[in-house]
Amino acid sequence: CVSFVLRIIASDEVTTLTLLLLIIYTKSIHPSIHYANEIMSFSKLKSGFLLSFCMLLSTSYTSILRSNYLTADWLLLVRENSEGWTLTDNSHISYVMKPGVTNLTNGRYSCDHSPGSNRNFTKSLQDISNYTSASTNLSIAVVGDSLGFQFFHAFEQSLSTNLTQRNVMDKVRVHEQLTLIEGIRGNGTLGFLRLTSMWDQEHHEHPDYQGRMLVGNSTKNKFDAMVFRIPNGWIEAKEVNHTNLNETIYYAKQVLKVKVVVFVAMFFNNNIDSRERWDELQEGNKRLRDFARQHSDVLVLDMDHFMHGLIERNAKELGFNQSSWLDVALFQRLPGKYNHSVPHVCATPVTHKRCVRNMISMDGMHLCMESIGGRTNAGIACLLGCAFHQEVNQEGCEKECNVMSMRIPTAEEN
């Protein structure tokens, strides 16, 4: 906005500046408004003002002024010509993140926290639970295993409207394998492709076929970005290396025609039960981040920092020594077939070999997206804004997005 205002001042358009400042002001109190492209053109700004005013009146959000809402609106302005500002491929993505929970429609991948259920929010999790409403005209493909589907489903909920059309193109038992959603808020497209490996030379034939089906059935005939949940649990962390990452990007660009890839960093799950496995996870994420720094079209969502921060806070709340939270997560386990990590799945101290389950992890592997999906949605939307905005420092922008959405604040900061 500052750059935009300075350019108008330089043109000495006093009337236009007055209208623009009013639009920016209404935008600041109603971030849910998505202005038509005409408003961003000098030559049509005055006529666009009436449209923006009508949009303001029709906005349904009633409590947008709360100070703890985090908002971003990426107007992808890259050049100025004789007709005014031009948007990069006419693309946009915006979001509003506010306190609350994400409502999910797929019961299989939800954590029942209704009264009387054996599951509860811890105080520390209540402090950081959010839901996100988003809008975009980008085409976004989410690729991954059942946890990848959880990221997809939560993102779907942030973008859904009454006009959304959901097409499940392939399903095996309860698992959606291939899903295409059109008519999302902002007129974008969202797709899901199930994959339990890297999209590498050894495993590319099936996702190639599925991916072409996804593209072929989309009205846009392409995807702008891929969000890839690395399926650790199905694969070892050592398989996340330069070769496999490079091949994953190659096939995604060839099949889905994407320009940008967001990788979800690998995070703690029930399979991480020793220092050796933990170190392998850390080394895999280091390779991932080193790879991302070498590629301008690759970003990383710091899901590992987020999950590990949640576990650390929960361990402290359960009465464990915070300085040794990793040892607690690795070695304090519930008895049973899966030996769940106590601070990962428990909301109360263990009594008689049982505990009330928390709203972090459903089963030691899957997530409770009702409580943390708002954070992942905002992080993904923010990173995509960084990637498609040509006038920002991408590395700095990526860092700010992860700090905003993935960092767990201390109790004092809350």
Helices and strands as residue ranges (DSSP letters): H 2-10, H 14-29, G 37-40, G 42-44, H 45-58, E 70-81, E 84-99, G 107-109, H 123-128, E 130-136, E 139-144, H 146-159, E 165-172, E 175-182, E 189-194, H 205-217, E 225-229, G 237-239, H 242-255, E 260-264, H 275-293, E 298-301, H 303-317, G 322-324, H 325-331, H 342-345, H 369-388, H 394-406
